């Protein structure tokens, strides 16, 4: 019988009542202790800027307050491009009243919701203003806006902050999941200190190490610091990541000599490998006893109200009753592409998708994840907030009818009424464009078939 990792994962789909699904936190991706932070390359910056190592995006550029900087790179939507090209900022004080028709099947011309309170692009994304005497430094340049303001840019893209960020290290302006159609603003990431053979990929567990051609990087618990014990039959399934003769150690990346003339990369003194026959960007190798994916840093563990559950297609975050947790995604179809997934934004999109416009029906179908008494968060990613479920907006503490709920990046998280047992995920991709544009996605910690972030 074959032992290829793909078939091992497919086998899960055939288990109608796998007992593993009922084991809470049976395979938590977070180690018991993980305090290491991703290292970054020292780069020249103009006065007033800095690099902050954030909890999910790792090193990002920030202003003097420590507030994350963002860019809005142009991208192609269904019916046209949106965003900014290098050297040409377009986020301005215009208050749009109609949708732009960029997302089929909806034509342009429909009135946008809550026009009386709709902000402009720069109300939500304040400009990073450059002084008149500001001078370029490395990839940092100054671009001239149509409104006459000088604006800082990095690698050609104009820089902004987010009104959702209050503390140093917050990246609430970015969307909760890294992939899909919603991610229209991006944090300005500082260069990670990795050799050219590697890259770092952000997911909801942390900053995972990949090879430059997108294959997962692994380490073995059988190895010792700066010593590989993978030999003989082990090498049939695991391929050491060789360092070229010209390569030099860099940051936490080192090089050992496996045999005369054969050099292998290490990270934090652990020898590095890829899994033979594994498709790119998959994590099947971590199913093998003693092997694990390598992370430059982990996101903080969720609060004690959450568990980790096996589903037939990967790992999902769940509440304390083992029900899958969902994140709501939303971006409107105006030219400024404002997000609508935060309680301060219009709730009509979410109410339409989850309950046909009826808040009560939404609350029944997608209940909020409540905060248990005495449970607190020790990080910036997870916060507790008061919500009025009939408006979807933030409420004053202990207001009549208000709920005290968990939020990820200041967006509430939910469960779904159709999910009956651990690992059920009947609402994943619920909504428009598979839940990316206006809808719900499961809080994927590992997706073996590409359904998560």
Beta strands, then each sheet from edge to edge (+ up, - down):
strand 1: 50-54
strand 2: 58-62
strand 3: 70-71
strand 4: 75-77
strand 5: 80-82
strand 6: 140-144
strand 7: 150-154
strand 8: 157-158
strand 9: 186-187
strand 10: 198-202
strand 11: 206-211
strand 12: 218-220
strand 13: 238-240
strand 14: 253-259
strand 15: 262-267
strand 16: 270-271
strand 17: 273-275
strand 18: 291-293
strand 19: 295-298
strand 20: 306-311
strand 21: 314-319
strand 22: 326-330
strand 23: 382-388
strand 24: 393-394
strand 25: 402-408
strand 26: 411-414
strand 27: 430-432
strand 28: 438-442
strand 29: 444-447
sheet 1: 1+ 2-
sheet 2: 3+ 9-
sheet 3: 4+ 5-
sheet 4: 6+ 7- 8+
sheet 5: 10+ 11- 19+
sheet 6: 12+ 18-
sheet 7: 13+ 17-
sheet 8: 14+ 15- 16+
sheet 9: 20+ 21- 29+
sheet 10: 24+ 23- 25+ 26- 22+ 28- 27+
end
